[in-house]
């Protein structure tokens, strides 16, 4: 043992396992470190003397970063590009609670607000509800920077499909499209078609985002040129 470590006593931690989490406790039973893992995520958390979480190293299948969970200033960011593990000092000009750390274009970013995902809602309607001539409807999705935007997607509908039935088919078609489904989570119920931007970090509001619907070879849909910006997108700051 090196001289500078001679005489050093390191108490053995108490290890407790609970489902997907392993807790490392000190002699008083206070959790000082915990390790959580499942099929996609691993968290290594450091705890204060009171057992409260102070710092978490989050590793997912797509990268890793440090999440600060208490009122501590962020001084360093840790990123892993698959080849190099980097520890980078963060500027002290914006001290305070850091809610998210992310890496973009090779640069570590930090933010005090996580931002908001943009949500767009379209409503499918028919000239006479439940009266529809079978054929194809055209759903056009516009989004800045999306591949093929504005992208017209053909959706097959059946004779006398209701608005809700058409909307269900539209949701399925949009989710299956590589460009639309790759950028948005597609959801909704009854006659609603909802797109939620799933990019992380969140993106500032895209004023061009739109879902339009119209007859192509089918007959009976109300032509709807504009959708509703249900929730404006807000980029992290």
C-alpha positions, 0 to 999 in steps of 0.5 A, a space after each residue: 500500500 502506498 505510504 500516503 494511504 497507510 492507516 486509511 480506513 475505508 468502511 465497507 458499505 452496506 449494499 441493498 438491492 431493490 428491483 432494478 436499483 442497488 443502494 450503497 449505504 453508510 454505517 448509519 443506513 443513509 444511502 450515499 450512492 445508488 445504481 439503477 439500470 434497465 434495458 435502456 438506461 443506467 443511472 449512477 447517483 451520488 447522495 449527500 449526507 442526508 441521503 438526498 440525490 445530488 448528482 446523477 450520471 445518466 447513460 442511455 443507449 444513445 449517449 450520456 450526460 450529467 443531470 443535476 438534480 439539486 440546487 448545485 451549480 454545474 461546473 463540468 459536463 461529461 460526454 461520450 461520443 462512442 470513442 472519447 470520454 470528455 470532461 469539459 468545464 462549463 461557463 460560470 456566467 450562468 450559475 444555478 440549477 442545470 436541468 439538462 446537459 446535451 451535446 450538439 455539433 461536438 459542443 457541450 451545451 447546458 440549460 436551465 430550462 429544458 424547453 417544450 416540445 411543439 404539438 400540432 393538432 389536425 381535425 379530420 372532418 367529412 362534408 356529411 359524417 359517415 358518407 364517403 366514397 372510397 379512394 385515397 385521401 391526401 395528408 400533407 405535412 409541412 415542417 422546416 428542415 424535414 426531408 421532403 417537406 411539404 410531404 404529401 402522404 396518400 391514405 386509403 379510406 373505405 366506403 362510408 368510413 367515419 371521420 374517426 376511422 379516417 383519422 385512425 388510418 391517417 395516424 397509422 400512415 404518418 407514424 409509418 412514414 420515415 420522415 414524419 414518424 422519425 421527427 414526430 410522435 403521432 397520437 390522437 383519438 377520434 377525429 384528431 391527428 396529433 404530431 409532437 416533436 420528439 427531437 431532443 433537445 427541444 426545438 424553437 417553435 416552427 411556424 411552418 408546421 402544418 397538417 393539411 387534409 383533402 380528397 384525392 380519389 376519395 370523395 367526402 372529406 372537408 378540405 382542411 388547409 391548416 392545423 392548430 398549433 396546440 403547444 408552441 415549441 420552446 428551445 432550452 435556455 
